[in-house]
Amino acid sequence: MKYSKWSKFVSVFLVVALLLGSFSLFACAEAAPTLSYRAHVAEDGWMSTVSAGKTAGTTGKTKAMEALRIYLKKADNTSCISYRAHVADIGWQGWVSSGKTAGTTGKAKAIEAIQIKLTNGLQNTYDVFYRAHVAGVGWQSWVGNGATAGTTGKAKAIEAIQIKLIKKPTVRYRTHIQDKNWTSWYSNGSTSGTTGNSLRMEAMQITATNSQITYRAHVANIGWQSWVSSGETSGTTGKSYAIEAVQIKLTSTLSTYYNVYYRLHVAEKGWLGWAKNGSSAGTVGGSRRAEAIQIKIVPKGTSFSTGGQAFFDETYNVTAAVNYALAHAKDGQGLCAEFVSKCVAQGGIKIPNQSYYSSSSKSLTGNALGAYTNPYIASEAQLKWFSEKGYKVIKNPSYSQMSLGDLVYNTNDGDDHVVIITGFDTDGRPLICAHNRAYRNQRLWAASFLVKLS
């Protein structure tokens, strides 16, 4: 019995020791690698080795850095870094690894540019950033992962350098989609939302490493919302309002070393180009719903193709629309829906040649552009188009809700008609222009629906 108790004690001790040993080994394997470097400076020779983020070389002394050694190895002594120098009168040298000399000594030739990159798997989890102090320029911006710090072709010496190692950040995001609720979380350029289903993106939540991200949405019927931070909701839920545009930016340390890129998939336009660092992506003024989003965090200095225009301002130009209506109210060009299509087109709203079924006859007899010979069905189709696009439609509106450039539809007694508001009389009653019967600044006589464009 005594032997049994002693055996149990020894067994427990060995298990605990083994676990502690395994933890220690695991911690060593996962420990952040140690980076250091030293510079060879004109007249001074090799200077002391410095740790990550410190300055190697000199500033304010007009002394060129002539050579550089960087130290970064795995536990098995395998180099995890490569670098090369652009040297005066020589150009780019070959790549060297940890502890080797880039540049020259004893030749009085300045390093003018430097490129540094991680190797042997470390580049999968870390980024290397560096910046150069250049003669006549001072400290440049940070670049990373093989990009060039310094200058070439300008005969300007690098005088000092700073180098940092940063663990790769992660961005995660999800979206609230019409009829589908919240999506799963996506990351690093994957698509959140839908394409090809005509479903609006209504809200979004974004997180990044150490919560160093902020963002906001431009929402239908609301406009730009306030900025929110990591994990908070931007947009709306339960209101059927589409996100139309977004702005996203990094904060704190991330913003120093990284760019955030993002793009939207937008109704009738598809994928737009990439925006970055707080600039706008999407559209405003055209009531176009965003349907999906992609977000990436990319080291500064890294080449990135933006792929075209990221943002379109389609804000309605009331003055242009009203001026066109006044100028063409009595020229006999087009029926009522076609006429207002031309008016709003001058204001920046392009109504497509899109057909609809008539709710009354159930036959394909009208289109939103209004070019069909039946003006009553055409105006019905046009109203439906504006409604589906997300424009604000008010039933039985009051005069106080009407503004210049808005459209008014009358659907009473089967006499469907559409007019554009071009003024107001002294009593505050709207004045309109229209076709079929040519009206120019005629007092509005009926209003079933109001489409708010301004």
N, C-alpha and C positions, 0 to 999 in steps of 0.2 A: 504494500500500500504506500509506504514511504517512497519507494522507487518510482511508483506511478505518479505521485505528486511532483517529485523532482523532474520527471520526464516532461510533464505538462509545462512546468515552469521554463525548462530549457527550450521547449518547442515554441512557446509564446515569445520568449526573448529572441529566438532566431528569426521568427516571422517579423517582429517589429524591427529588428536590425536590418533585415532584408528590405523591408518597405522603406525605411529611412535611407538606405543606400541607394535604392532605385530612385527615390525622389531626388536625392542629391545629383545622381547622374543625369536625370531628366532636366533638372534645373540648369545644369551646366550646358546641356545640349541646347536648351531654349534661351540661354542668357544672350543678351544683346552683344554683338561683336564689338570689339574695341578698336577704334580708329585713331591713328596718330600720323603725324607727318612733320617734315622739316624742310627748310629752304636753304639753298646756297645763294648768298647775296654778294653782289659786287663789293670788293674791298674787305668784306667781313668774313667770307667763307661760309662754312656750314654753321647754321644757327641751331639752337636747342630744339629738340623735338617738342611739339605741342599736341594737345589733345583736341578732339572734335570740336569745331566751332571757334577755336582760338586762331589768332593771326600768326601765320608764318611769313617771315619777311619783314619789311619795314615800310612805314608811310611817313611822308614829310621829309625824307632824306635824299630823294632823287637817286636811289640806289636800285639797280635792276636786279630782279631775281633771275639767276642763271641756271639753277637746277632745282629739282624737287624729288623727294622720296616720300612715298606714302606707304603706311604699314597697315595691313588688314588681312588676317589669316584665320582659317578655321583651327580647331583644336588639333587636327592632324597635320598642321603646318602648311595646308594647301592655301595658296593665294586666293583671295576673294575679290581682287580689284585689279583693274588694268587702267593705264593712263599713258598719255603721250603729250609731247610739247611741240609747239611751233616756235622755232628758234630763228633769230635774226641771221640772215644770209644762208640759212640752211633750209628752212621750211618745216613741214611736218616730219617728225621722226617716227620710228616704229613704236608700237605699243610695248610697254614693259609691265611687269607684275610687281606685287608687294615687295617693298624694300629696294627695288632697283632704281637707278638714276634716270630721270627724264631731264633732258637739257644737256648742258656741258659745264665743265669746270676748267679753269685755266685758259679759257679762250676769249674771255670778255664779251661773250655773246648773250644777249638778253633773251629770256623766254617772253614771247609776245602773246601766246595763246595756249590754252590747256584744255584737254578733254579727258574726262574721267568716267569710268563705268564699272559696275559690279559684275562679278563672274561666278562661275561654279555654283549656281543655284541661289546665291544670296540675292541676286536681282529679282527673284520671285517674291521675296518678302520685304525687301528694303529698297529705298531709293537713296542715291547719293547726290547731294547738292553742293555747289561750290560757287564762289564769286571771286573776282579778281580786282585788285586795286591797280589801276592802269595809270601810267604817267600822263599828266595833263587831263585826266578824266576823273580820277577818284574811284570810289567803290562802284562797281557795276551791279546790276540786279542779279539775283540768284538764278542759276541754271542747273540742270541736272541730267544724269544718265547719258553721258556721252556728248551733250551739247557743248558748244564752244564758249569758253569764258576768255575774255581778252579781245584782241583784235588781230587781224591779218592784213598785210598790205599797207599798214599805216606807220610802221616803224615806231610803235609805242610799246615800251617795255612794261611787263607786269612787274610790280614792286612787292606785292604781298598777295596772299591767298587765304581764304577760309573754307573749310570743308566740313560738311555735316552728313550724318547717316540718320535717316528717318524711316521708321516702319511704314509700309504702304498703308494709306488710309482706305477706308471703305465707305461707300455711300449706299444706303438702302432706302427704298421708297415704295409706297403703295398708293393706289388711287381708288376713289369711290366712283363707280360707274353706274350710269342709268340702268335701272332694273336689275342690277347685279350686286349691289352693295360693295363692300371693300374687297379688293383683290388681295392675293397673297403678296408678301414682300419680295421685291426684286432688287437687283444690285448691279452696279458697274456696267451700265449700258444696255441692260436687258429692257424689254418693253413691258411697261405697266399700262393696262388699258386694253382697248380693242381697236382693230382696223377692219374696215369692210362691213361693219355692222350698223353704222350710223347711230352709235350710242355716245352720248355726251359724257365727258369726264367732269364730275361735279366737285370733287375735293381731292386733296393730296396730303400725304404725310411723308416727311423726309428726315432721315437721320444720317449722321456722319460721325467719323471717329472723334471722340471727346466732345460730341455735340457742337462742333465748330461749323455750323451751317445755319443760314437764315433764308427765308423765302416768302413770296407773296403771290397771290393770284388776282387776275382781272376777271371779274365774274359778271355774267349777263345781268342787267338791271341793277347792278351795284357799282361796278367799276373796280378800281384798284383797292384791295383791302390792305390792312396794316401788315407789317412784317411780323412773322412768327418764327420761332426757333425750333431746333431739332425735335421731331416727333409730334409737334402740334399740328392741328388741322388748319389748312388754308383752303378756302372755297366754302361750300355749303353742302349740307345733306338734308333731304326731306323737303326741298324747295323747288326741285326741278330746274335749277339754274346751272347753266354750263360754264365751266372755266373756258376763257377765250385766250388768255395769255398768262405767262408766268415770268417771274424774275427770281433768280437764285444766286446766292453768293456765299463764299466761305468767310470764316472769321478767324481771328487770332493767328496761331502758328500756321494753320493750313493755308490761309490766304497769302502768306509770305512765300511759300514754296510750290503751291499748286494752283491750277486753274480748274474751275468747275464748268463743264460744258453740258448743255441740255437742249433738247429739241422736242417739238410737238408735232403730232399727227393731227391735221386740221381738216374739218369737213370741206370737201370740194377742192382741196389743195394737196392733200396727202402729207408726206413728211416734209417739213420745212428744213432750212439749214440750221446749224448749231449756233446758239448764242452762248455767251460766257460771262461769268463774273458780274452778275447783276443786271446785264442788259436784257431787253425784252425778247421773249420768244412767243410766237403765236400771232394773233391779230386783235385789233380793237376797232370798233366802229362798224363792223360788217356783220355782227351777230353770227359769227362762225364758231361753232363748238370745237373745242379741243377734244380729241378722242383717246389719245395715248401720249405717253411721255417716255423719254430715255434720258439718263443722267450719267455722266462720267466725271471722275476726278483725274486730272492729268498733270504730271510734273511740269512746272514752268520751264520754258526753253525747248519743250518737246514739240515737234512738228505735228500739226493737227489740221485735217481738212474739214472746213466748216460746211462745205457742200451746198452753198447757195444762201439766199436771203432767209433770215431767221424770223423776221418780224414785218408785218404789213399793217400800216395805219390806214384803215378804210373808213375813217370818220366822215360822216355825211356832211357835204358842203351845202348848207342851206341856201346861201346866197346864190350859188351857181344854179341850183335846182329852181329856185323861185324866179330868177332872171330869165331862165330858159322858158318857163311856163308863161311869163308875161309877154315875152317876145313872140311866142308861137301859138298863143291861145286861139288866134283867129286865122291861122294859115291853112286850116283844113287838112293837116297832115296827120292821119291816123285816127282811130276811134279812141274811146275814153281810156281804156286800160293801156293801149299802146302809147297814147300821149303821155300819161303819167310815168310809164316805163322810161320814155325818153327824158322826161324831166329829172327823175331820180338818178338816171344814168349820168347826167351832168353833175350831179352831186356826189357821184362815186359809188352808187349802188347799182350793180349790173344784174338785172333780172334775167335768168336763163330762159331759153326757149323750151320750157318744161311743161308737158301736158298733164292734165288732171281730169279725173272723172267728175262730171257734174253731179252734185248731190241730188238734184231734182230728176234729171233724165237718166242717170246712171250710164251715160254714154260718154265716150271720149270726144268732147266737143269744145274744149277750151284749153288755153295754155296761159302761163303766168306772164309771158311777154306781152300778151294782148293783141297779137297780130291776126287773130282769127276774125272772121266776118261777123260773128255774133258777139257784140260787146258785153252783153249781160253775162254770158258764161265765162268770158275772158276775165272780167273783173272778179268773179267768184274764184277762179283759179289763182289769180294774183293774190287775193286775200289769204288763200290757203298757203301759198308759198311763203308770204311774210310770217304767217303763224308758225309754220314748220321751221323756219330759219331762226326763230326765237325772238323776233321783234315783239315789242309790247303791243298787244291788241286790246283795246278797251271797248266793251259793248255799251251801247247807248251813252256815249260820252257827253260831258257838259262842255260848254264853250271854254271854260276856264282850264280844261285839260288839253286844249289844242294849242299848237305852236306853228310858226312859219315852217313850211316845208313838209308838214305831216300830211298823210293821206286820209281821206274820209270816204267810206264805202256806204252806200245806201242799198239795202236788200229788201226793202218793203214792197209788197204787192208785186213781186216778181220783176220789178223794174231795177235790176242791179246796175249800179253806176259807181264810178270812182272819180274823185276830184282831188286837186292839190290846193292846200291853203297858201295863199299868196299875200295876205294882209288882214287887217282888222279895221272895222269902221269905228266911229266915235263912241258907239255903244258897246264896243268890245265883241261884236259879232264877227265871225270869220268871213273873209272874202276869199273866193276860190276862182281857179281857172280850170277849164274842162273842155273836152271835145264831144263829138256827136252834135250837140248844139254847142256852138262856140261861145264860151263864157270867159270874160276877162274881168277879174275883180268883182264878180257877182256875189251877192250875199248868199251864204250857205242856207239851204232850205231844209235839209234832212240829213240825219247821221245815224246809221245803224252801228257802224264800227269805226274806230279810229286806230290807225297804225302810227305809233310814235316813232318818228325818225330823228327827231332833234331834242 
